């Protein structure tokens, strides 16, 4: 086993890592690096026990760790095993969500993070001025306009416009980071839309469409700073409806 050194009020504390954690580390690296392919099965417990020179409990716990991280799905039964999944945005969002909830981070804090980052995605899209991106954003605006009478569909399409800006910005780090934040925000929107009196009025919906058109115009023109500013103005207003008002 290896050791990690941390600190507490008494000074340095040495925490030894278990065999299960070390096995999980090895397998996790192999999955992330693509050495173990998506959809393939991990070696069975007996194989892992022999490979790492540990007991079955340690091998079994290593699989449980990976399962909790969403990297494997355990199939029970005689022909069962652990099926590998590549890391996903939904898994990242889930874990990030747990961290934020454990720290009692408020929805307004998440909105502020998106307000700071989303305009950068819009600017990068404008600087690339990719034809496929323009077509996707145009189609989303058209679909949103056609769905203004259906609140839940309008919310989903409105959110999809924002998600597409992140997905198409060309920066993989931003794609992963903003993608996880977008998924968390989408979950919040769905929650209040289904359980609270709506504040996403027809006026809000039409204003959102108009704002998206302005952002698209800047992207189409290749105006990066303009896209950044227009997106900043839009989300400064648009993110207020889903944040609970102070009591």
N, C-alpha and C positions, 0 to 999 in steps of 0.2 A: 504494500500500500504506500501511497505518497501522502504528503502533508501539506496543508495550506496554513499560512500564518495570518491571523487576524488580530484584532485588538478589542478589548472591552475596558470597563472602568478599572480593572485590575492590571491592565497591561497586555502584552502579547499573549495570544491564545493559539495553540497549535491544534488544528483539527485534521485528523487522519481521514483520508478518503477510503471508502470501502471498496472491496473487490468489485461489487456490483456497479459502483460509479465509474470505476476504471474501465470495466468491460463496456458500459454504456458509452463512455467517451470514445473508445476505439470504434465501436459500431457506428456511432453518430458521425464521426469524421468520414468514415467510408461511405455513408449515405449521402452526406453533404457534398463530398467530392465526386460523387457519381460512380464510385467503385462498386457499390451495390445498387443495381438499377431499380428504378421505380417499378413496382408491381412484382418484383421478385421476392422470394421467401428467404428469411434469415436461416442460418443453420439451426438445427433443432437443439434443444437444451443439452442433450448428451454430447453433441459435437462441441458446443460452446464450453461445456464443463471440461472436456479434454483439451480443447485448444488453449484455454486460459489457465488450466490447472487449478480449478476452483470446484466448490461443491455445487450441487444443483440449486440450492437456495439462492446463491449469489448470481448464477446465470439467469434464474427465473426473475429475480429482482431487477436485473439489468434490462430485461425485456419490458418489465412494468414501467421503468423509467422512460424508455423510448416511447411506449404506448401513451404515457401521460403527456408527452411532448408532441404527439400527433405524428410521429415518424414511422410508427408501425401500427397495424391493426392485428390483434390476436384472434385467430379463428380457432374455436374450440372443436374437439372431436378427434377421431382416429386419424383423419387426414388434415388436421389443423396445422397451424404454424403461425409465424409472425410475418405478415406481408408488408413490404416496405412502401412508404410514401415519401416523395420529395417534400422538403419544407414548403409550406404554402402561406399566402398572405392571411388566409382565414385563421390558420393556427397562430401566426404571429400576432394578429389582432386579438385573438382570444387570450393569449398570455399577457399581452400589453394591457388589455382590459382588466385582467386580474390584478396586475401591479397597480394600475390607476385606482381601482376600487379599494385595494388594501390601504392605499395612501389617502383615501377619501377625496380624490381629485374631483372637483365639480365640473359639470358639463361646460360651464363658461370657460374653464381652463382649456378644455379640448377645442372649443370654438376658437379661442385665441391662437392656439397652435396652428390650426388650419388657416386662419386669417394671415398668419405670418408666412406660411409655406406655399399655399395654393397659387398666389400671384406669380411666384417663381416658375411654377409649372406652365402657367399661361405664357409667360415671357419666353421660355424655352421653346414652346410650341410655335410661337410667332417667329422666332429666329430660324427654325427649321422650315416652316411653311410647307409642310408635307401634304401632298394632295389627298392621301388616304385619310389623314387626320381631319382635314377640312371637310371631306365628304361625311365622315362619321359624325362630326359635330353638327353639321348642317342637318343631317337626318334626325339627330336627336332633338334639335330645336323644332323641326317639323312635327315629329311625333308628340312632343310635349304640347305644342299648340293644339293638336287634334285631341288631346286628352285632358284639356283644362276642366271639363265637366266631371272628371273622375279624380277626386282628391288623391287617393292612394297611388293611382297610376301616375299622376302628375308629379307627386313627391318622388317616386322611384325614378322617373325619367329625368327630373331635375338633378337628382343626385348622380345619375349616370353621366351627365354632362361633366360634372366636376371630376368624377372618377376617370373619365376618358382623358381629361387634360393631364392627369397624373400618369396614366398608362402610356400616353403618347409623347411625354416630354423628352424622352431620349436619355434621361439620366437614371441608371438602374437603382442607385441608392435612394433617390427621391421617389422612384416608382414603388419601392418596397415600403419606405417610411410613410409616405402619404397614403399609399394603398391601405396600410393597416389602420391609419387614423380615419380614413374615409369609411372603412367597414364599421369601425366603432361608432362613428357619427350616424351612419345609415341605420344602425340598430336603435340608436336613441330616437331618430326621427320616426321610425316605424312604431316604436313604443308609444310616444306621445300622440301620434296620429290615430292610433287605435284606442287609446285609453283616456284621452283628455279632450275637452271641447277644443275644436280646431281653431288655430290662429292663422292657418295657411289659407287665407281667403282667396276669392277669385282675383281680387286686386293684387294680392301677393304673387299669385301665379303668373298673371300677365306682366307684372313688373319684372319677375325673374326671367321670363322669356325675352323681354326687351333687353335686359342686362346681358343675357347670354349672346344675343345678336350683336351687341356692342363689342363684347369680348371677341367674338368670331370675326368681326370686321377688322379688328386690330391684328388678329392672327393672320387673316387673309392678306393684309397689307404688309406683313412682315415687320410690324411695328412692335418690337419687344417691350420697350419702356411703356408704350401706350397700353399694351395688353396687361402689363403688370399693374399699372395704375387703375385701369378699368375693372380688372378683377378685384383689386383691393377695395374699390368703392362698392362693388356689388356685394361681396361677402360681409363687409362691415354692416350693411343693412340687412342682407338676407339671412344671416345666421342668428339674428335676434329672435325670430319667431319660435325657434325650437328650444331656446334657453328659458327655463322657468324664471318668471319675474320674481324679484325679491318680495318676501312677505313682511 
